[in-house]
């Protein structure tokens, strides 16, 4: 037995989880391993094979040939059925599935990336595009398990990969950039050559095996001849699939990089009333880093009563931009803009803030905040956020997928100062860019409202309509807690790691033990 036989036996043992059968040649065993129909409900062992990097010679080739044959047979039989019955059969998803297989044949695709993609593709084929998020989420569980394997950790260490999820997302984004019909067809031709090389060892076997091997080659070549247009049509769904994988990997990197833990049992003290916040700011010694002395503003807010400002908003409203009349004074300057994905927006919140609020920042500004010596101080100071407006402690991320656009207003945040009557000789500087994305008038998230007593205990909750029916005096005795984030593009909440308070003396305030609501735990 030659070296090729030994390598192939090792690959087949990996796939079939069995030793070399004594009564079969290696090549007959190969045929039995790759000729079966594509199995949408694969066993754990089969999934483990699909996620294997090619540390064992020929593993990739055996897997690729198996999947190409299975994809082509599915298309071939669907076409046969259409001819036999005279009824059209939709093969578009079958070509998407074939295209996903062909992605794995990019010659520059590294072993680790190929293994991760194949693992995601197992679940995406099973669930289809209609349940893409669910499929990627299930695949992510296996990817994490896979990357924890000792062999994978050695591989990652040898390649000097520090942030593996970010690295994987970047690598897959490169693959997406190469995705085109000619590139897929070139991969198809490459796969056919690999298949012929392997099955040439089988087609001489007398009887059924040789004949079926030759038939498999004929089926694959027949699909190749008519694959140009269908694979071109499959590019959109394939890009959507890769975008979903990239987004999920980047989100996982965010979780790992920030050391996220569940935040359902945080030491939250609720929102600060303005009078209490002003007293804390006035009496704090030393003053908070985010508070600047004096009342003179370097970045004064726009005047919401000025005609040119109102005309600018009115003109853009007619063109589909949101009405930001009530946000004007939070801007030093502002312009209408369109953000086209892929892009991410970030928003700092507390357990009592809605995830879908107006004010967001770009990835660039978020990175500036995170790289600051004191991120919380930078956020409050340069974006002009008073502690009685937003207690902070958490953040959420809005994903804008490729091809989608959001109409926004953006510009440097205005500096902020309190009314002279409160006696605070200090201000927030402002100056960093904020982005306003308007949500609905009613809360976009699901909230529960809890009456709290003097010891911080929370009574049974009421919903938003019941809360709205209360008088203003009664509402003041309740705290609203986010129960569910309903926006499909918003992920979180994540822990900022800044804490939920701004003043040492605030720690003496009543501590609220938060209930274990989904909207307060990492999702």
N, C-alpha and C positions, 0 to 999 in steps of 0.2 A: 504494500500500500504506500503510495507516494505522499509527499508533504501536503498536496492539495486535498487528498482524501482525509488526512488527519485533521486539517483545519476545518474541512466541511463537517466531519463527524463532531468536532467540538461545537460548531455552530448549531448543528441539528440537536445535539444533546441539550443545549441551552434552550432551544425553542420547544422541543417536545417533552423536556424534563424526563428523559429516559435514556438508558444506555443503548449502545449499538446493538441492534437485533442480530443474533448470530446467523439467522437463516436468510438475511437480506444483504445485498450489496449496498454500499453507501449511497449510490446514485438512485437506486430504487427507493430507499428510505427518504432521500431528498424529494422525490416526486410525491410520495405519500404526504410529506409535510407541507407541500405548497400547492397541491392541486385542489384542495377543498374549497367550498364556497366561502365567501366572506361572512364571518360570524359576527353579528352585531352584539351578541351577549357573550362576551369573551370571559374565560375563567381568569382567576387571579394570576395563574402562571402565564397565560397568554399575554395579559396586560404587562406583566413583569418583563416578558420578552420584548414587547414593543417599546418599553422605556429603557432598554439596555443600550448603552453606548457600545461602539464596536471595539471593545477591548479584545473580543474574541474574533479572529479573522473570519470573514465571510458572513458574519451575522447580518450586517446591513444588506448585503446582496440577497441573501435568502429571504429576508423580510420584504425587501422591495419587490422582488420577483413575485412572491406570494401575493402581495397586495395589488400589484399591477394585473396579474391574472384574474384575481377575484373581481376587481373593479371592471375589467373589460368583459368578463363573463356576464356580469350583471347587466351591462349595457347591451351586450349581444343578445341575451335571452329576452330583454325587454323589447328590442327591435323585432326579434322573431315573433313575439306575441302580437305586436302591432300588425305585422304582415299577415299573421294567421287569422286574426279576428277582424281586421279592418278598422279597429278602434285605435286612435292615437294613444301612445303611452308617453308620459312626461319623464324624460331621462335627464332633465337639467340637474337634479340633485346628484344623480349618479356621476355626471361629469365633474361636479364640484368635488365629490369624493375621490374621483380619479386625480383631479388637480391637486388635492391635498397630498396624495401619495407622491405625485411628481415633484412637489416642493422638496421632498426629502432627497431628491437626486441632484440638487444643486451641488456641483463639485466642490465649492468652497465652504459648504455647510459643515461646521464642526460636529464632532461626535456627540458632545453634550447637548448642543442645541437641537440636533436631529432627534435625539432620544426624547427630549422634552416635548418637541412638537408632535412626535408620533404618539406620545401618551395623551396629549390634549385631543388629537385627532380621533383616537379611539372613542372618546365620549361624544365628540361633536358628530361623528358618523351615527352614533347610536341615537342621539336626541334630535339632530337636525337643526337648521337655522332658527326654527320657531322657538326653540328652547336653548339658544346659544349661551346665554348667561349661566343657566343651570349646568350645561355641559362643561363650560370652562371652569365653573366652581368645583364640580366633581373632579375634573382633571387636575385642578390645583392641589387637591388633597393628596393625590397620588404623586404629583411632582415633588411636593414637600417631603413625602415619605422616601421617594427615590433619591433626592439630594442628600438625605441624611445617611444613606448607606456608606459604609466605610470606604468602599471603592470609589464612590463619587466624591467623597471628601478629599481623598488622596488626589484625585484628578483635578479638582477645583484648586487645591493647594499648589499642585505642580504648575498649573496655568497662571498662578498668582492672581486669582479672581477674588477681589475683596467683597464687593456687593453683588452676589451671584444673581439675584432677581433683576437688578438694574442691568447687569451685563447681559442677561438673557433677553430682556426687553429690547436693548439696543441691537443685539445680534438679529433678533427677529424683525426689527424695524428695517434693518439692512436687507433682509430677505424680501420683505414687502416691497422695497424700492426696486428690486430686480424683477418683480413679478410682471410677466407679459406673456402673451400667447406664443411668440417665437421662443422665449426661454423655456416655457413648459413643454413645447413640442420638441425642443432639443433634448430636454430631460427624458421625454418619452422615448426618443430614439436611443438615448444612452441606456435606458432601462431595457429596451428590447434587445440590445446587443448583450447586456448582462444575462438576460433570460435565455437567449440562444446559446450563450456559452455554457450555462449550467445544464440546460435541457438537452444539449448535444450529447451529453453523457448518458441520457436516458432513452433517446428515441431509437437506439439500436436494440433495446430490450424487446425480445419477441412478445407477441400477444398484445394484451390490452394496454399495458403501460406505455409502450412505445407509441402506439397509435394515439392514445390520449394526450401524450406530450406533444406530438406533432399537431394535433387538433388545437391545443392550447396556444401554440405559436400562431396558427392560422387565425384564431379568434382575436388575439391581441393585435396582429398586423392589420386585420380588417377594421378594427376600431381606430387604429392609428390613421388609416387612410381617410376617415371621415371625421377626425377629431378637431380640425382647425377651428371651425366656427363655434362648435359647442364649448371648447375650452376657452375661447375668447369671451363667450357669454358668461362663463363661470368666474371670470376674474373679479367681478363685483362682490359676489358672496364670499370668495376666497379672501379678498382684502378685508371685508367685514369680519371674517373669522380671525384673521391675524390681528386686527385692531383690538378685538375683544381679549385675545390672549395677551397682547402687549399691555393693555390697560390693567388686566388682572395682575400681571407680574410686577408692574410699577407700583400698584397698590400694596402688594405683598412686601415690596422693598420698603415702602413707606412705613409699614407696620414694624418690620424688623429694624430698620434704621433708627426709628424713634423709640424702640424698646417698649412698644405699646403693651399695656396691661388692661384688664377690665376696669372700668371706671364707675361701676354701678354702686360702689360703696365709698364714694369720695367724701371728703370733709367739706361739703358745700354749705354755705351759709345764706344762700338766696341772694337776690339782687339788693344792692344798697339803696335805700332812699337817698334823695339828693342831699337832704339836710345832714344825714349821717356821713355821707361821702365828703361833703364840704368840711365838716368838723374834723374828720380824719386827715384830710389834706392840709388843713390849716394848722393842726396841732402836731403833725408828724415831725419827729426830730431824729435823724436828718430828714429833709423833705424827700419824697420819692424821686428817683432819677428821671422819671418821665415828666416831671412838673417843672416848668420854667418860670423864673421870677418875673414879676411885672405884668402889665396888661397890654403892652404894645405887641401887635401881631405882625410877623414877617409875611405871613400868608393869610391875609384877611379873606373872609368868605364873600362870595358873590351876593349881590343884593337881589332878593327874589322879587322885588317890586319894580325893578328896572325894565323899561319897555323892550330894550334890545335882547335882554335875557329871556323874557317871556315869549317874544317873537321867535327866537331861535328854537325854543322848546316846542312851540306850536307848529312851526314849519316841519320839524323832524317828526312830531307826532303824526302828522298827515302822511309821512313816508314810512310809518310803521315803527318808529322808535318809541320807547315807553315814556310816559309822562313822569318827569322828575322834578316837577314844581316844588314838591315838599322836600327835595334833597339839595336844592340850589345852594343854600347857605353852607352846606358841608364841603363845597368845592371852592378852591381858590380860582381855578379856571376849569372849564369843562368843554369837551367836544364829543359829538356823536361818533361812534365807531362801530365796526363790525368785527367780531372775533370769529375766525374760522378755524375749526379743528384740524388736526389734533391740538388741543390746548387744555390746560387745567387752571381753574380759579380756586382760591383758598379763602376761607372765612373763619374767623375766630368766633367762638360761641361759648356759652355756658350751658349747664343743664336746663336752664329756663329760657334760653333763646331759641328761636326757630332756625333750623338749618337753612331754609330758603329765605334769607333776608335780603336786603337791598345791597349791602356793601361787601365787596370782594376785593381781592388783590390778585395780580398775575403771578405766575411762577417766578418771574424775575424779582418782584418785590418780596414775595414770600422767602426766597433765598436770601435776600438782603436782611430780612428780619431774623432768620435762623442763624445767620453768620454774625450777627451783632453780639457784642459781649454780654448784653442782657436783652434777649429777644422780646420779653414782655414789655420792658421799658421802651424799646425801639418801636414796638407796635402802638402803644398808647401815645407816645410822644409825637411820632411822625405821621400817624394817621388820625390823630385828634379824637381819641376815644376815652371819654370820662368813665371812671369806675362805676358810676351809678347807671350808665348806659349799658355796659356789658361787663359782667364780672370775670369773664374769660375762663380758661381752664381746659377747653376743648377746641378742636377745629374740625372742619369738614372740607371735602374736596369735591368740586364740580368738574366732571369730565365732559368736554365738548369733543365728540368723536370726529374723525376725518370726514370732510364733506359737509358737515353741519355748521351753521352760522348762528350767532347770537348778536342781536343789536343791543349795544350798551352805550353808556355815557362814561367817560373816563377823564381824569385830570388830577392835578395835585390836590390833596386834601387840604381844606382850610384849617388854619389854627383855630383853637377854641378858647373862650374865656367865659366865666360865669357872670351872671348879672351882678352889677356893682353892689346891689342890696345885700348879697350873701357875704360880702366882706372877704373875698378871696383874691389877694393880690398876686395872682399867678395865672399861667395859661399853658395850653398844650400847643406845641410848635406847628405841627402839620407839615405839608410839603412833599410827602411821598405820594405816589399815584394810588388813587382808589378807583375802583370800577363799580358802577351801579348797574345791577341786573334786577329788574323789577319782577317780583312774583305777584301772585293774586292778592286781592285786598284782604280776604279771609286767611287765617293761618294755613300754610301749605302742609305743615306737619300736624300730626295728631298729638294733642296735649291732654293731660289730665291735670285737674286743679285740686289742690289739697289745702284744707284749712289747717294751719299749724298753731299749736298752743305755745305757751311761754317756755316750755321745756324742749321745743323742737319736734314734738311728736306730730305726725301727720294723720289726719282723719281719713275716712273713706273718700275716694276721689269723686269728682263730678266732671262731666264733659264740657266742651266749649259752649254749647247753647245754654246749658244751665248756668254756667259762670257769667255769660253775657247778660242773663236775666237778673243778676244780682245788682244791688245798688253799688255805687262807687265806694261807699263806706264798707260794705260787706266784701267787695272784691279785694280791698286792701288787706284783709285777713287771710287771703289765699295766696298760694304760690303755684305758678304753672310750671309743670315739668314735661319736657318733651318725651312722649311715649313712642313715637314712630316717625321716622323720616320717610316721607312719601315720594319725594322727587326721584325719578328713576336714574338720574345722572349724578346724584349726590351720594358720596360715600362717607361713612363716619358714624358717630363721632370718634375722633382720635384724641388722645391725651396730649396736650401741649407740653407737659412736664414743667409748666410755669407755676403750678399751684392755682388755687381758687381764691386767693386773697391778695390784697395789695399792701396791707398794713399789719404790723405785728399786733397792734391793739385790737384789730378786727378778730383775732383768734379768740377773744373773750366773748364774741357774739354767739348767739345760739347756733349750735351745729345741727344741720338737718341730715338725718340718715335717709339717703335716697332709696326708694324702692327699686327692685331689679327690673327696670323697664328696658325694653329692647333699644329705645332711642338714647339710652345712657350707656350702653355697652358697645364695644367695637363690633361693627358688622362688616 
